Amino acid sequence: MRVPLADVEIARARLLPLAPGGFEEADADDEVELRLYTDSAGEARVREVFGSVSSALVESGWEDRWRAFHRPVRAGGLWIGPPWETPPPDELAIVVDPGQAFGTGAHPTTQACIELLAAHERGSVLDAGCGSGVVAIAAARLGFGPVAGVDSDPVAVAAARANVALNGVGIEMLLADVLRDALPAADLLVANVDLPVVEALLARLPAVKAITSGYLAYEAPRVPGWELRAHLELDGWAADSLALS
Ligand SMILES: C[S@@+](CC[C@H](N)C(=O)[O-])C[C@H]1O[C@@H](n2cnc3c(N)ncnc32)[C@H](O)[C@@H]1O
């Protein structure tokens, strides 16, 4: 739907409950176009609230179109690629098929976490917000252990478990909310989530050391007791290595 610039705040507020997974915005002259991907029931709910909206069918196969862009990357001395690519025989490698979960390994926040992880003292790891499991699996391959992963999205936990099997590593992947549920004990927390979740999680003191990301280069978690030990920026994103003082 298109709304005048002056009304966009109100339109966003009305649309958000109908699109908890998010929506797109694009400038269109002196208006803003709000775009939502949904099914016919979702479309009916939007029409009920907004009246006139235009809609178009999305081509089938959109769920898997990302696969064409899933290319191997290197981070922390590891080759990280999709299962349909062949890892170089002389390199430490992991394969990841994120399915509908976050985490091909290509995102700067994921790469920065793995870089900081590779330089970190070895020990047990909790990957909070594990998505596809890419960071937890990288940790296991880099010699950390035991490693556990947690995500509140069942789709992510299923993908992470499948990736654990694909890589032949022993990692427990659990369905849990990192802000509310009991968490496995670990020396090192890795949390590539968003800044409010990172800060709330650090305040729970789930470990004595942490690698955090998921926020922009000009942002940083500020939580009493945690001191900065290392900082990395990649493509405008930040990752930090922290320790309890
Ligand atoms: C940006 S992805 C990171 C995935 C992967 N660790 C990586 O670095 O590529 C963040 C993940 O955190 C999960 N998440 C967000 N809030 C959470 C919460 N409160 N409890 C558990 N998982 C959460 C999301 O479902 C998502 O899979």
The ligand as a Gaussian input file, in Angstrom:
#p B3LYP/6-31G(d) Opt

LIG

0 1
 C       21.090000     -13.018000      13.676000
 S       20.577000     -14.681000      13.962000
 C       22.171000     -15.422000      14.341000
 C       22.312000     -16.822000      13.835000
 C       23.728000     -17.407000      13.979000
 N       24.120000     -17.483000      15.364000
 C       24.743000     -16.583000      13.209000
 O       25.589000     -15.932000      13.840000
 O       24.713000     -16.596000      11.973000
 C       19.811000     -14.516000      15.544000
 C       19.076000     -15.745000      16.028000
 O       18.673000     -15.485000      17.372000
 C       17.403000     -16.052000      17.603000
 N       16.807000     -15.341000      18.746000
 C       16.382000     -14.049000      18.799000
 N       15.890000     -13.761000      20.034000
 C       16.032000     -14.905000      20.778000
 C       15.691000     -15.264000      22.128000
 N       15.146000     -14.359000      22.965000
 N       15.950000     -16.520000      22.546000
 C       16.514000     -17.429000      21.684000
 N       16.847000     -17.157000      20.406000
 C       16.607000     -15.908000      19.951000
 C       16.673000     -15.894000      16.273000
 O       15.631000     -16.851000      16.157000
 C       17.809000     -16.112000      15.270000
 O       17.881000     -17.461000      14.869000

